[in-house]
Amino acid sequence: MTNITHIAVGTVIAKVALSNNIIQADPLTVYAVAILFSNLPDFDLLLLGIRRSLALKLNHRIQSFMHFPLFWVVLYFVIGKWAPFHIHQTIKPYMQLTLISLGLYFLLDMIGVHGGICWFGPFSKKQFSFTRLFTWPDTLRMFLLTYRKSNVFKMEILIWIGSLIYLFVF
């Protein structure tokens, strides 16, 4: 899935959390946290650079610790257990929000044109995906042309429309 889809899902997560009083905090902060954590595993591409990643044919889903769900689960429990009391009290309302945002990120990345997610990385590089894959094109242009015709792209458009309807109608 693209980052636009992850942003759409992050906004829906924030709205659900705020409208059902799951979290009572500044709405702008809730939206920012949900959107940030709905995209955070892809920040490794920003750190390395998208062009450089493409040139190196880097598959960040199997080579970056940020795409290993196990890393985030361990980090979640470490922060929850060993954070100083004043920090823990500050971040506690956001812990569930971050876990849900990251969890949905990984589930959505199992629906895509790539190999999926390494749920047990770095110990296993086996990728899991719900959708049929196509061979990775050599250029970004060819990828965009191929992706535009895929069922995953159509599914993303449905997610965008559904998110907009939920955000503005309900």
N, C-alpha and C positions, 0 to 999 in steps of 0.2 A: 504494500500500500504506500501511497505517497504521503508526504508530510501534510498536504492539504487535508487529506482524510483524517490523519492523526489529530490535526488541529480541530477539525469539526467534531470528532469524538470527544476530545478534551473539553470543548465548550459544553457539550451535552452533559458530560460527567459533572462539570461544575454547576450547571443549572439544576440538575437533579439533586445534587448535594445541598444546594442553597434552598431550593423550593420545598424540599422535604425536611428541612431543618436538621439535616445530618451533620452539617457543620455551620457554626454560627461565627462568622468572621467577616472581614471586609470582602465584599463580592469581587472587587478587582483583584485582590490577592488570591482568592479561591480560583478565579478563572486563570490567573497567571500560573499558579502551581499546577492546575490540571492540564493546561496546555503544555507547559514546560515538560512535565513528566510523561505526557503522551508523545513526546518527540525526543526525549533525552537520549535514548540509545543511538539515535542517528547523529548526535553531535560529534561523534568520532570522525565522520566525513568532513565536517566543518573544520575540525582541528587539523586533519591531514590535507584537506583541499579536494574538492570534487574532481577537478581536472587531473590532479596527480593520482587520485584513486583510480580513475578510469584508465590513465596511462599505464599504471602498474597492474591493471586488471585485479585490483584488490577486492576480495569478497569479504567485506567487513562483517558480514553475518557469521562467518566462521573464524575470522582472524582477530576480531576485536572483543575484548572482555566486556565492553558495553552492550554487546548483543547476546550475552550469556545470561539468561534469566536467573541462574543459580547465583551469579555475582550480586544481583539486585536483592535477592532473598536474603543472602548472608549479610549484605550491607544494611538492609532493613532491620534485621534482628540485632546486629551489632549496635546500630544507632539507638534502637529502642531499649537495649539493655544497658549500654555504657555511657549514654549521653549524660552530661551533668544535669542535675535536677532543674535548674532554671532554663536550660536549653530544651530539655525533654518536655517541660510544661508548655513551652512556646510552640514546639513542632507537633505535639501530640494530636491536635485536631487535624493536622494535615497528613499524618502517617497513613491512614486508610485511603485518603484521596490519592496519595502517591502510589500506593500499592495497586489500587484499582486502575489508575491511569497506565501504569507500567504493564499490568496484566493484560489489559485490552490492547496495548501497543503490540505485545508479543502475539496475542491471538490474531490480530489483524495482519501482522506480518506473515502469518501462516497462510494467508490468502493473498497470493501475489504471483508474479511471474518468475520469481527467483526460487531458490532451493528451499526456502523456509527458515525455520529457527532451530538452532542447536540447543535444545532444552537442557542438555546435560553437559554443555561446554564449560570449561575447556577439557573435561575428561573424555568427552565423545564429540566428534565433529559431525555426527550423523544429523542431517537436517530433516525436519518434519514440516510438511506442507499439505494443505487441504486441496490445493488446486493443481491442475495440469500445468506443467512448465513448458516454456519454449526455449530454444537455444539462445544464449545471450548474444545479441548482435555486437559487432565490432565497434560501431560508433554510436555516439549519443543520438544522432539523427535517426539512424536505423532503429534504435531502441524505441524512440518516440513514435515512429511510424508503425512499428509492430504493436507497441503497447496500446495505441489508440484504437486498434481493431480487436483487442482482446476482451474477453468477458470480464476480466478483473477491472478494466477501465469502466465498463458499464456498471459494475457493482459499486465502484467508487462514486460514480455520479449519483446512484440511488442513495448512498450513504450521505452525500453532500445535501441532496434535496431533502431527505428525511431529517437531517440535522437542522437545516434552515427552517423547515416546517415546525419542528419541535421548539426551536428557540424563539420563533416569532409568533406562533399561534397558541401554544400552550403555556 
